[in-house]
Amino acid sequence: MIRGRHGIGKSELVYQIAAQLGLPVIERRVSNMTEGDLLGLPSIEGKTTTWNPPDFYIDACTKPVVLFLDEVDRGTPEVAQQIFEMTDSRKLNGYELHEGTLIFAAVNGGEHASNYQVRDMDPAELDRWTTIDVEPTCEDWLTWAAGKVPSVVWEFISHNNRHLEHKEDFEPNKKYPSRRSWVRYANTLKASGLDRPDSAEMEVNKPQVLHLAASFLGFEAAVAFADFYENYKDVVSAEAVIVKGQWRKTEGWEMNQHIALIEEAEQNGYFKRKLSKKELRNLADYWLSVHSKFSEVAMKMMFTMGSGGGDDDIQKICDSNFVKFGSLENKSGDTISELIALMLSTKQ
């Protein structure tokens, strides 16, 4: 049983696990069920009745599947009693589940239950489940969303973590953002042709973006995103630094902005592919521009490149020739490898 707030990807997690196991998923919403929907309906044979389970349950009995019961804590007590037997004895009304069938559930209960209209689960019911409380980080979402949502959405969240989702008390009937609503909004931006505000052909229509965002995300997140969207052409992205060489635009940044840039580069796969000589020169110049002010940023960049399999690129950047190729004046005359050694010795 996966417990957690709404829209964090509980169902997505179940489907990912099923895909890794090579099992099909049978999903049913317990909140929509009455007794007969799970137990089945009777037929009369002579003077006796025979129970006929629903087709999806028979499938779970005859072949290995992931039986995904969503919103278990929004179901009726009568259906919950049937799930008692299924999760405890792996059978229902005499029909046994296939030995390879796995049962998953997703609920909003647990630590955050007070925010939802859910049924309390007593100790005997919980005892039949292995409960896993899921609280994903913003970095988890960014890792998952890289390449799945437009860059403008990804970069906004990477620089504005607090707008990803609402974690405090909820005011009644007020719209708030969630991870799920951001994905839905991102898909709508794509379908509307509004996903590339950095395009030279794109004429930014801020009111349109604002009102559309508000319908998915609520007013506060929509205002912040619309402002970011309007000025997106001036945003310094990982692409701007690595591909276009616009590293000088980062010279007034704080440390957290540099960290976000490196994480963006990692999530967008720049450190997993072979970089061109021009891109390596741009990275070398960027590294030289930050190493003296933010040594942590400089080391994080090298560590992140190494973690992504970019050892060859690191070796090239550290080569003395790259200091000469770069457009930044390296007054010390030291190679990047010598500067790294100096930083390490200073820290020691």
C-alpha positions as CSV (number, residue, x, y, z in Angstrom):
1,M,0.0,0.0,0.0
2,I,1.5,3.3,-1.2
3,R,0.4,6.2,0.9
4,G,0.9,9.9,0.1
5,R,-0.5,13.2,-1.0
6,H,-2.5,13.6,-4.2
7,G,-0.7,14.0,-7.5
8,I,2.7,12.8,-6.4
9,G,2.9,9.8,-8.8
10,K,1.6,6.9,-6.7
11,S,-0.1,5.3,-9.7
12,E,2.8,6.1,-11.9
13,L,5.0,4.2,-9.4
14,V,2.8,1.1,-9.6
15,Y,2.9,1.1,-13.4
16,Q,6.7,1.5,-13.4
17,I,7.2,-1.4,-11.0
18,A,4.8,-3.6,-13.1
19,A,6.8,-2.7,-16.3
20,Q,10.0,-3.7,-14.6
21,L,8.5,-7.0,-13.6
22,G,6.9,-7.6,-17.0
23,L,3.4,-7.9,-15.6
24,P,0.2,-6.4,-17.0
25,V,-1.8,-4.1,-14.7
26,I,-5.4,-4.5,-13.8
27,E,-6.6,-1.2,-12.2
28,R,-9.8,-0.7,-10.3
29,R,-11.0,2.3,-8.3
30,V,-12.3,0.9,-5.0
31,S,-14.1,4.2,-4.4
32,N,-16.4,3.3,-7.3
33,M,-17.2,-0.2,-6.1
34,T,-20.2,-1.7,-4.3
35,E,-20.2,-5.3,-3.0
36,G,-21.1,-7.0,-6.2
37,D,-18.3,-5.2,-8.2
38,L,-15.6,-7.2,-6.4
39,L,-17.4,-10.2,-4.9
40,G,-19.4,-10.9,-8.1
41,L,-23.0,-11.8,-8.7
42,P,-24.9,-15.1,-8.0
43,S,-26.6,-17.4,-10.5
44,I,-29.1,-20.1,-9.5
45,E,-28.5,-23.7,-10.2
46,G,-31.4,-25.9,-9.0
47,K,-31.9,-25.0,-5.4
48,T,-28.5,-23.4,-4.8
49,T,-26.7,-20.3,-5.8
50,T,-23.2,-20.0,-7.4
51,W,-21.1,-16.9,-7.2
52,N,-19.6,-15.6,-10.3
53,P,-16.6,-13.3,-9.8
54,P,-16.0,-10.3,-12.1
55,D,-13.8,-10.9,-15.2
56,F,-10.9,-8.9,-13.9
57,Y,-10.7,-11.0,-10.7
58,I,-10.7,-14.2,-12.7
59,D,-7.8,-12.8,-14.8
60,A,-5.9,-12.2,-11.6
61,C,-6.6,-15.8,-10.6
62,T,-5.6,-17.4,-13.9
63,K,-2.4,-15.5,-14.7
64,P,0.1,-13.3,-12.9
65,V,-0.8,-9.7,-12.9
66,V,-0.5,-6.6,-10.8
67,L,-3.9,-6.0,-9.3
68,F,-3.9,-2.3,-8.5
69,L,-6.7,-1.2,-6.2
70,D,-6.7,2.6,-6.2
71,E,-8.3,4.8,-3.5
72,V,-8.9,1.9,-1.1
73,D,-9.5,4.3,1.8
74,R,-12.4,5.9,-0.1
75,G,-14.3,2.7,-0.5
76,T,-17.3,1.4,1.5
77,P,-16.8,-0.8,4.6
78,E,-18.5,-3.7,2.8
79,V,-16.0,-3.6,0.0
80,A,-13.2,-3.2,2.5
81,Q,-14.2,-6.5,4.2
82,Q,-13.8,-8.3,0.9
83,I,-10.3,-6.8,0.4
84,F,-9.6,-8.1,4.0
85,E,-9.9,-11.6,2.7
86,M,-8.1,-11.0,-0.5
87,T,-5.1,-9.4,1.1
88,D,-5.0,-11.8,4.0
89,S,-5.8,-15.2,2.4
90,R,-5.2,-14.3,-1.3
91,K,-8.7,-15.6,-2.2
92,L,-12.2,-14.3,-2.4
93,N,-15.3,-16.5,-2.1
94,G,-13.2,-19.6,-2.8
95,Y,-11.4,-18.2,-5.9
96,E,-7.6,-18.1,-5.2
97,L,-5.3,-15.5,-6.8
98,H,-2.6,-16.8,-9.1
99,E,0.7,-17.3,-7.1
100,G,2.4,-14.7,-9.3
101,T,-0.3,-12.0,-8.9
102,L,0.8,-9.0,-6.8
103,I,-1.7,-6.6,-5.0
104,F,-1.0,-2.9,-4.9
105,A,-3.0,-0.1,-3.4
106,A,-2.7,3.6,-3.4
107,V,-4.3,5.9,-0.7
108,N,-4.2,9.5,0.4
109,G,-4.4,8.4,4.1
110,G,-1.6,8.2,6.5
111,E,0.2,11.4,7.7
112,H,-1.8,13.7,5.4
113,A,-5.2,12.1,5.9
114,S,-6.7,15.2,7.6
115,N,-6.6,17.0,4.2
116,Y,-8.7,14.4,2.5
117,Q,-12.2,12.9,2.7
118,V,-10.9,9.4,3.4
119,R,-11.9,6.5,5.7
120,D,-9.8,5.8,8.7
121,M,-8.2,2.3,8.4
122,D,-8.2,0.4,11.7
123,P,-5.1,-1.6,12.9
124,A,-6.5,-5.0,11.7
125,E,-6.9,-3.6,8.2
126,L,-3.5,-2.0,8.0
127,D,-1.9,-5.1,9.4
128,R,-2.8,-6.9,6.1
129,W,-0.7,-4.4,4.1
130,T,2.9,-3.6,3.8
131,T,2.6,0.2,4.0
132,I,5.1,2.5,2.2
133,D,4.8,6.3,2.8
134,V,6.0,8.2,-0.3
135,E,7.3,11.7,0.0
136,P,9.2,12.5,-3.3
137,T,11.6,15.5,-3.5
138,C,11.5,18.2,-6.1
139,E,14.7,16.7,-7.5
140,D,12.8,13.4,-8.0
141,W,10.2,15.1,-10.1
142,L,12.8,17.0,-12.1
143,T,14.6,13.8,-12.8
144,W,11.4,12.1,-14.0
145,A,10.2,15.2,-15.9
146,A,13.4,15.9,-17.9
147,G,12.5,15.4,-21.5
148,K,8.8,14.9,-20.7
149,V,7.8,18.5,-20.1
150,P,8.7,21.7,-22.1
151,S,12.0,23.3,-21.0
152,V,10.2,26.4,-19.8
153,V,8.2,24.4,-17.3
154,W,11.2,22.3,-16.2
155,E,13.4,25.4,-15.7
156,F,10.7,27.3,-13.9
157,I,10.3,24.4,-11.3
158,S,14.1,24.0,-11.0
159,H,14.4,27.7,-10.0
160,N,11.1,27.9,-8.1
161,N,10.8,24.6,-6.1
162,R,8.1,25.9,-3.8
163,H,5.6,26.2,-6.7
164,L,5.8,22.5,-7.6
165,E,3.2,21.6,-5.0
166,H,1.4,22.8,-1.9
167,K,2.4,21.2,1.3
168,E,0.7,23.3,3.9
169,D,-2.9,23.4,5.0
170,F,-5.5,23.7,2.2
171,E,-8.1,26.4,2.1
172,P,-11.5,25.0,1.1
173,N,-12.2,25.2,-2.7
174,K,-8.9,27.0,-3.5
175,K,-6.9,25.7,-6.4
176,Y,-3.4,24.6,-5.7
177,P,-0.6,23.2,-7.9
178,S,0.5,19.6,-7.7
179,R,3.0,17.5,-9.7
180,R,0.2,16.0,-11.6
181,S,-1.4,19.4,-12.5
182,W,2.0,20.6,-13.7
183,V,2.2,17.7,-16.1
184,R,-1.3,18.3,-17.3
185,Y,-0.6,22.0,-17.8
186,A,2.7,21.1,-19.6
187,N,0.8,18.8,-22.0
188,T,-1.7,21.6,-22.7
189,L,1.1,24.1,-23.5
190,K,2.4,21.6,-26.0
191,A,-1.0,21.1,-27.6
192,S,-1.6,24.8,-27.7
193,G,1.8,25.5,-29.4
194,L,2.8,27.7,-26.4
195,D,5.7,25.5,-25.2
196,R,8.6,27.4,-26.9
197,P,8.6,31.0,-25.6
198,D,12.3,31.3,-26.5
199,S,11.5,30.8,-30.2
200,A,12.2,33.8,-32.4
201,E,8.8,33.3,-34.0
202,M,6.9,33.1,-30.8
203,E,4.9,36.2,-29.8
204,V,4.4,35.9,-26.0
205,N,0.8,36.3,-24.9
206,K,1.1,36.6,-21.2
207,P,-2.6,37.0,-20.3
208,Q,-3.3,33.8,-22.3
209,V,-0.5,31.9,-20.5
210,L,-1.6,33.3,-17.1
211,H,-5.3,32.4,-17.3
212,L,-4.5,28.9,-18.7
213,A,-2.0,28.3,-15.9
214,A,-4.4,29.5,-13.2
215,S,-7.0,27.0,-14.3
216,F,-4.5,24.2,-13.7
217,L,-2.2,25.5,-11.0
218,G,-4.0,28.2,-9.0
219,F,-3.4,32.0,-9.0
220,E,-0.1,32.3,-7.1
221,A,1.8,29.7,-9.1
222,A,0.2,31.0,-12.4
223,V,1.4,34.6,-11.7
224,A,5.0,33.4,-11.0
225,F,5.0,31.2,-14.0
226,A,3.6,33.8,-16.4
227,D,6.3,36.3,-15.3
228,F,9.0,33.6,-15.9
229,Y,7.4,32.7,-19.2
230,E,7.3,36.4,-20.4
231,N,11.1,36.8,-19.7
232,Y,12.1,33.3,-20.7
233,K,14.1,34.5,-23.7
234,D,16.4,36.3,-21.2
235,V,16.7,33.3,-18.9
236,V,20.2,31.8,-18.8
237,S,19.7,28.1,-19.3
238,A,22.2,25.2,-19.4
239,E,21.8,25.3,-23.2
240,A,22.7,29.0,-23.2
241,V,25.9,28.4,-21.3
242,I,27.1,25.1,-22.8
243,V,25.9,25.4,-26.4
244,K,25.7,29.2,-26.9
245,G,28.6,30.2,-24.6
246,Q,26.6,32.7,-22.7
247,W,28.4,32.0,-19.4
248,R,29.2,35.7,-18.8
249,K,25.5,36.2,-18.0
250,T,25.9,34.1,-14.9
251,E,28.6,36.3,-13.3
252,G,26.3,38.0,-10.9
253,W,24.6,34.8,-9.8
254,E,24.3,33.4,-6.3
255,M,25.5,29.9,-5.5
256,N,22.0,28.3,-5.6
257,Q,21.5,29.6,-9.2
258,H,24.8,28.0,-10.3
259,I,23.8,24.7,-8.6
260,A,20.4,24.8,-10.4
261,L,22.2,25.3,-13.7
262,I,24.4,22.3,-13.2
263,E,21.5,20.1,-12.1
264,E,19.6,21.3,-15.2
265,A,22.5,20.3,-17.4
266,E,22.6,16.9,-15.8
267,Q,18.9,16.3,-16.1
268,N,18.9,17.4,-19.8
269,G,21.7,14.9,-20.6
270,Y,24.6,17.2,-21.4
271,F,27.0,15.2,-19.2
272,K,25.9,11.9,-20.7
273,R,26.8,12.6,-24.3
274,K,30.1,13.5,-26.0
275,L,30.4,17.2,-26.0
276,S,31.8,19.2,-29.0
277,K,35.0,21.1,-28.7
278,K,33.1,24.4,-28.7
279,E,30.8,23.1,-25.9
280,L,33.8,22.0,-23.9
281,R,35.4,25.4,-24.3
282,N,32.3,27.0,-23.0
283,L,32.2,24.7,-20.0
284,A,35.9,25.4,-19.3
285,D,35.2,29.2,-19.4
286,Y,32.2,28.8,-17.1
287,W,34.2,26.7,-14.7
288,L,37.0,29.3,-14.6
289,S,34.4,32.1,-14.0
290,V,33.0,30.4,-10.9
291,H,35.9,28.4,-9.3
292,S,37.4,31.3,-7.3
293,K,34.1,32.6,-5.9
294,F,32.2,29.3,-5.5
295,S,34.6,26.4,-5.2
296,E,31.7,24.1,-4.2
297,V,30.0,24.9,-7.6
298,A,33.2,24.2,-9.5
299,M,33.7,20.8,-7.8
300,K,30.0,19.9,-8.2
301,M,30.3,20.4,-11.9
302,M,33.3,18.1,-12.2
303,F,31.7,15.5,-9.9
304,T,28.5,15.6,-11.9
305,M,30.3,15.2,-15.2
306,G,32.1,12.2,-13.8
307,S,28.9,10.6,-12.5
308,G,27.4,11.0,-16.0
309,G,30.2,9.1,-17.6
310,G,32.0,12.2,-18.9
311,D,35.5,11.3,-17.7
312,D,37.0,11.9,-21.2
313,D,35.4,15.4,-21.3
314,I,36.8,16.2,-17.9
315,Q,40.3,15.2,-19.1
316,K,39.9,17.5,-22.1
317,I,38.7,20.4,-20.0
318,C,41.6,19.9,-17.6
319,D,44.1,19.9,-20.5
320,S,46.2,23.0,-20.7
321,N,45.2,23.8,-24.2
322,F,41.7,24.5,-23.1
323,V,42.8,27.5,-21.1
324,K,44.3,28.9,-24.3
325,F,41.2,28.1,-26.3
326,G,38.8,29.7,-23.8
327,S,37.8,33.3,-24.2
328,L,38.2,34.0,-20.5
329,E,41.6,35.4,-19.5
330,N,43.2,33.0,-17.0
331,K,45.6,35.4,-15.2
332,S,47.2,32.7,-13.1
333,G,48.3,30.7,-16.1
334,D,47.4,27.5,-14.2
335,T,45.6,24.7,-16.0
336,I,42.2,23.7,-14.7
337,S,43.7,20.5,-13.2
338,E,46.2,22.6,-11.3
339,L,43.5,24.9,-10.0
340,I,41.5,21.9,-8.8
341,A,44.5,20.6,-7.0
342,L,45.1,24.0,-5.4
343,M,41.4,24.1,-4.2
344,L,41.7,20.6,-2.7
345,S,44.9,21.4,-0.9
346,T,43.5,24.7,0.4
347,K,40.4,22.8,1.8
348,Q,42.7,20.3,3.5
